[in-house]
Amino acid sequence: MILSPLWASAFRPFYLLGALYAPLLVAAWLGAFLGLWTLPSGQLLKLQHGHEFIFGFSAAIITGIVLTALPSWAGTEEILGRRLVLLVALWLGGRIAFWASPWLPALLPGLIDCLLFPAVFIMLAPQLLRAANRLYLLLLPILVALFAANLIYHQGVLTANDAQAWTALRLAVYAIIVLYVLKGGVLAPIFTGNALREKGRGELAPFNMTLEIAAVGALLLLAVLDLAAAPAAWTGGAALACALLHGWRTARWQGWRVADVPLVLVMHLGFAWLVLAFALKAAADLTGIVPEAAWLHAFTVGSLGLMMLGLMTRVSLRHTGRPLVVPRTMLVAWVLMFVASLLRLAATVHGLGNGVVALAAVLWAAAFALYFIVFCKALLAPSAPRSSP
């Protein structure tokens, strides 16, 4: 069967749709945030913003990253053709149902919006069960958690239980952080080690399984305590443990030694923002000197934003047969994301007002818009022959 290039690999449609949805989402939210119009879904503006950032935009990018990486790293079959079309249709259906929810039967939007992750699970589970490396099975409970979070969110909205909806969004964020730590924690040191060897700068420190288990364990403990509304001293202590363990973990990768390799450096910057997010969570819960929301913005804008752009750039270059040379426009996009992160964090901590929040949102959207402009044609065209294996 001859496939259109768009359906030859998951990163192509999902990166395109995610990068296109980012500025559209910000435009819709920003107009409502500034009082220019009212959004139609009938939900609280902040809940709408949180849901679509996670289950709309982030779901597209994460699905593209995971489904593209697994064939190379876990030896699974590539999801392409009709199965990929189905997943994209489910994502699009979820977005349409979400925004059209005021005009649809009460249960329908949530049912449609919750279909993507179960479909990904059903497609991947048989393959991962056959994979030689059993650690890839950890992806399955993460998919279940994301599905459960979306289901709980919609149930909370239907029953006008905003607290439940917020808890569901926080569950989804923690599921993404776990995936980030597991996947990024493999890719960042591998790519760093490759760069060090290519430049004749030696090797990384040996892999430390005890530290890896402790770092993931501390994160899971933080998630359980936070979602269970445990006392602030408990969640703050767990967050402090996360900051220390993940700080140690990240420092062992020695990102400063590859500061001249942009595709690797951006991953280390993403992890630096993750460590900062844990530190802000600890500071908020233990001392109250910063708002609790600060850590969420540090992760979602700074850490996740930079890691997404970095991996999207690497994958788009590598899997379309292009040299791993970052286009200058993408360097600008990364800078915009970094500045957006600083502004959003400053606005949260110092209460700088709606103008700074709006500017941060515009810069965040602009970063993904630049990605769309740079890679749109490449993602729609056949891949060039690779110059090296």
C-alpha positions in Angstrom: 0.0 0.0 0.0 1.3 3.4 -1.0 1.0 5.9 1.9 0.8 9.6 1.8 3.9 10.9 3.6 1.6 12.5 6.3 0.4 9.0 7.4 3.9 7.3 7.3 4.8 8.1 10.9 2.9 9.5 13.9 5.0 12.5 14.4 3.9 14.0 11.1 0.2 14.6 11.7 0.4 15.0 15.5 3.3 17.5 15.5 1.5 19.5 12.7 -1.8 19.5 14.5 -0.3 20.2 17.9 1.9 23.1 16.6 -1.1 24.5 14.8 -3.5 24.1 17.8 -1.1 25.9 20.2 -1.5 29.4 18.7 -5.2 28.9 18.1 -5.7 27.8 21.6 -3.8 30.7 23.0 -5.7 33.2 20.8 -9.1 31.7 22.0 -8.0 31.7 25.6 -6.3 35.1 25.6 -9.3 36.8 24.1 -11.5 35.4 26.8 -8.9 36.1 29.5 -8.8 39.8 28.4 -12.6 40.0 28.2 -12.8 40.4 24.5 -15.2 37.4 24.1 -16.7 34.5 25.9 -15.7 30.9 25.1 -18.6 28.6 24.1 -17.9 25.5 26.1 -19.7 26.7 29.2 -16.9 25.7 31.6 -14.7 27.9 33.8 -12.0 29.7 31.7 -9.1 28.3 33.8 -10.5 24.7 33.6 -10.9 25.1 29.8 -7.4 26.4 29.5 -6.0 23.5 31.6 -7.9 20.8 29.9 -7.0 21.8 26.4 -3.4 22.5 27.2 -3.2 18.9 28.5 -5.7 16.8 26.5 -5.6 18.9 23.4 -2.2 20.3 22.7 0.0 18.2 24.9 -1.8 15.0 24.0 -1.0 15.5 20.3 2.7 16.2 20.9 3.1 13.4 23.4 1.3 10.9 21.2 3.5 11.9 18.3 6.7 11.6 20.4 5.8 8.2 21.9 4.5 6.5 18.8 7.6 7.6 16.8 10.1 6.6 19.4 8.9 3.2 20.3 9.7 1.4 17.0 13.4 2.6 17.3 13.8 2.1 21.0 11.5 -0.8 21.9 11.4 -2.6 18.5 7.6 -2.2 18.2 5.7 -2.0 14.9 5.2 1.5 13.6 1.6 2.9 13.9 0.9 4.2 10.4 -1.7 4.3 7.7 -5.3 3.6 8.7 -4.5 3.1 12.4 -2.8 6.5 12.5 -5.7 8.1 10.6 -8.0 6.7 13.3 -5.9 8.1 16.2 -5.8 11.5 14.5 -9.6 11.4 13.9 -10.1 10.6 17.6 -8.0 13.6 18.6 -9.8 15.9 16.2 -13.1 14.6 17.3 -12.2 15.3 20.9 -11.4 18.9 20.1 -14.6 19.4 18.1 -16.7 17.8 20.9 -15.0 19.9 23.6 -15.6 23.3 21.9 -19.1 22.3 20.7 -20.2 20.9 24.1 -22.9 23.5 24.8 -24.8 22.2 21.7 -24.3 18.5 22.3 -26.0 16.0 24.6 -24.4 16.2 28.1 -22.5 12.9 28.0 -21.3 13.0 24.4 -18.4 15.5 24.6 -16.7 13.6 27.4 -17.2 10.2 25.7 -15.7 11.4 22.5 -12.8 13.3 24.1 -11.8 10.3 26.2 -11.3 7.9 23.3 -7.7 8.7 22.2 -5.7 7.2 25.1 -7.7 3.9 25.2 -7.1 3.6 21.5 -3.4 4.2 21.8 -3.3 1.6 24.7 -5.1 -1.0 22.7 -2.7 -0.6 19.8 0.4 -0.6 21.9 -0.3 -3.1 24.7 0.2 -6.3 22.6 3.4 -4.9 21.1 4.9 -3.8 24.4 4.0 -7.2 26.0 6.3 -8.8 23.4 9.1 -6.2 23.7 12.4 -7.6 25.1 12.8 -4.6 27.5 10.0 -5.0 30.0 10.5 -1.4 31.2 8.6 -0.1 28.2 5.5 -1.6 29.9 5.6 1.3 32.3 4.0 3.3 29.4 0.8 1.4 29.8 -0.2 2.6 33.4 0.7 6.2 32.3 -1.8 5.9 29.4 -4.4 4.5 31.9 -3.7 7.4 34.2 -4.2 10.0 31.4 -7.4 8.3 30.4 -8.7 8.2 34.0 -7.8 11.8 34.5 -9.8 12.9 31.4 -12.7 10.8 32.5 -12.7 12.2 36.0 -12.4 15.7 34.6 -15.5 15.4 32.5 -17.4 13.7 35.3 -16.5 16.7 37.5 -17.7 19.1 34.9 -21.0 17.3 34.4 -21.6 17.4 38.2 -20.4 21.0 38.6 -17.6 19.7 40.9 -14.8 22.1 40.1 -12.6 20.6 42.8 -12.8 17.2 41.2 -12.0 18.7 37.7 -8.9 20.4 39.1 -7.7 17.2 40.8 -8.2 15.4 37.5 -6.0 18.0 35.7 -3.4 17.7 38.4 -3.4 13.8 38.0 -2.8 14.3 34.3 0.1 16.7 34.9 1.7 14.1 37.2 1.3 11.4 34.6 3.0 13.6 32.1 5.8 14.3 34.6 6.4 10.6 35.2 6.5 10.0 31.4 8.9 13.0 31.1 11.2 11.7 33.8 11.2 8.1 32.4 11.6 8.9 28.7 13.6 12.1 29.0 15.8 10.4 31.6 16.8 7.9 29.0 17.2 10.1 26.0 19.0 13.0 27.6 22.0 11.0 28.9 22.2 8.9 25.8 22.3 11.9 23.5 24.7 13.6 25.8 27.0 10.6 25.8 26.9 10.4 22.0 27.7 14.1 21.8 30.6 13.8 24.2 32.1 10.9 22.3 31.7 12.7 19.0 33.6 15.7 20.4 36.3 13.6 22.1 35.3 14.8 25.6 35.1 11.5 27.4 32.1 9.6 28.8 29.2 10.2 31.2 29.2 9.0 34.8 28.0 5.4 35.0 24.3 4.7 35.1 23.1 4.6 38.7 20.0 2.4 39.1 19.6 3.2 42.8 19.4 6.9 42.0 17.0 6.3 39.1 14.6 4.3 41.3 14.8 6.8 44.2 14.1 9.7 41.8 11.0 8.0 40.3 9.9 6.8 43.7 10.1 10.3 45.2 8.0 11.6 42.3 5.3 9.0 42.7 5.2 9.7 46.5 4.8 13.4 45.8 2.0 12.7 43.3 0.1 10.4 45.7 0.4 12.9 48.6 -0.5 15.9 46.5 -3.5 14.2 44.9 -4.7 12.9 48.3 -4.5 16.5 49.7 -2.0 15.5 52.4 -0.7 18.1 54.8 1.6 20.7 53.2 4.5 19.6 55.3 4.3 16.1 53.7 3.9 17.3 50.1 6.6 20.0 50.7 9.0 17.4 52.0 8.4 15.0 49.1 8.8 17.9 46.7 12.1 18.8 48.4 13.3 15.2 48.0 12.3 15.4 44.3 14.3 18.6 43.8 17.4 17.1 45.5 17.3 13.7 43.8 16.4 15.0 40.3 18.9 17.8 40.7 21.6 15.2 41.5 20.4 13.0 38.6 20.5 15.9 36.1 23.9 17.2 37.4 25.4 13.7 36.7 24.6 14.2 33.0 26.9 17.3 32.9 24.9 19.3 30.4 27.4 22.1 30.5 29.9 19.9 28.6 27.6 19.9 25.6 26.6 23.6 25.7 27.7 23.9 22.1 25.3 21.1 20.9 21.9 22.8 20.8 19.7 19.7 20.4 21.2 18.3 23.6 21.5 21.5 25.6 17.8 22.2 25.2 17.0 18.9 26.9 19.2 19.8 29.8 17.5 23.2 30.1 14.2 21.3 30.2 15.4 19.2 33.1 16.8 22.3 34.9 13.3 23.8 34.8 11.9 20.5 36.1 14.2 20.7 39.2 13.2 24.3 39.6 9.5 23.3 39.5 10.1 20.8 42.3 12.0 23.4 44.4 9.1 25.9 43.9 6.6 23.2 45.0 8.7 22.6 48.1 9.0 26.4 48.8 5.3 26.9 48.4 4.3 24.1 50.7 7.0 24.4 53.3 7.3 28.2 53.6 4.5 29.8 51.5 6.9 32.4 50.0 5.8 31.6 46.5 2.3 30.8 45.2 1.6 27.1 44.7 0.8 27.6 41.0 4.4 28.7 40.4 5.7 25.1 40.2 3.0 24.1 37.7 4.0 27.0 35.4 7.7 26.2 35.7 7.0 22.7 34.6 4.3 23.2 31.9 5.8 26.2 30.2 9.5 26.0 31.0 10.3 22.3 31.3 7.7 20.7 29.1 7.8 23.5 26.5 11.5 23.3 26.0 11.6 19.5 25.9 8.8 19.3 23.4 10.4 21.8 21.1 13.8 20.1 21.4 12.4 16.6 20.7 10.1 17.9 17.9 13.1 19.5 16.2 15.3 16.5 16.6 12.6 14.0 15.4 11.5 16.2 12.5 15.1 16.5 11.2 16.1 12.9 11.8 13.0 11.2 10.6 12.7 13.3 7.4 16.3 12.5 6.5 17.8 15.9 7.2 21.1 16.6 9.0 20.8 17.2 12.8 21.5 20.9 12.4 19.0 23.2 14.2 17.5 25.9 11.9 18.2 29.4 13.2 14.4 30.0 13.3 14.1 27.1 15.8 16.8 28.6 17.9 14.7 31.7 18.1 11.7 29.6 19.0 13.6 28.0 21.9 14.6 31.5 23.1 11.0 32.6 22.9 10.0 29.6 25.0 12.6 30.3 27.6 11.6 34.0 27.9 7.9 32.9 28.0 8.8 30.6 30.9 10.6 33.4 32.8 7.7 35.8 32.3 5.0 33.4 33.3 6.9 32.5 36.4 7.5 36.1 37.3 3.9 37.0 36.7 2.8 34.2 39.1 5.4 34.9 41.9 5.3 38.7 41.7 1.7 39.3 40.6 2.8 41.3 37.5 -0.7 41.5 36.1 -2.6 40.4 33.0 -0.3 42.1 30.5 2.7 40.0 31.4 0.6 36.8 31.5 -0.7 37.7 28.0 2.8 38.4 26.7 4.1 35.1 28.0 1.2 33.3 26.3 1.9 35.0 23.0 5.6 34.1 23.2 4.7 30.5 24.0 2.4 30.3 21.1 4.9 32.0 18.8 7.5 29.3 19.5 5.2 26.6 18.2 4.0 28.7 15.3 7.6 29.0 14.3 8.0 25.3 14.4 4.9 24.9 12.2 6.4 27.4 9.7 9.8 25.8 9.6 8.7 22.1 9.3 5.3 22.1 7.7 6.5 21.4 4.2 9.0 18.7 5.4 6.3 16.9 7.4 4.0 16.8 4.4 6.7 15.7 1.9 8.5 12.3 1.5 11.6 11.9 3.6 15.0 12.5 2.1 17.4 9.6 2.0 19.5 9.5 5.2 23.1 10.3 4.7 24.1 8.1 7.7 22.5 5.2 9.6 
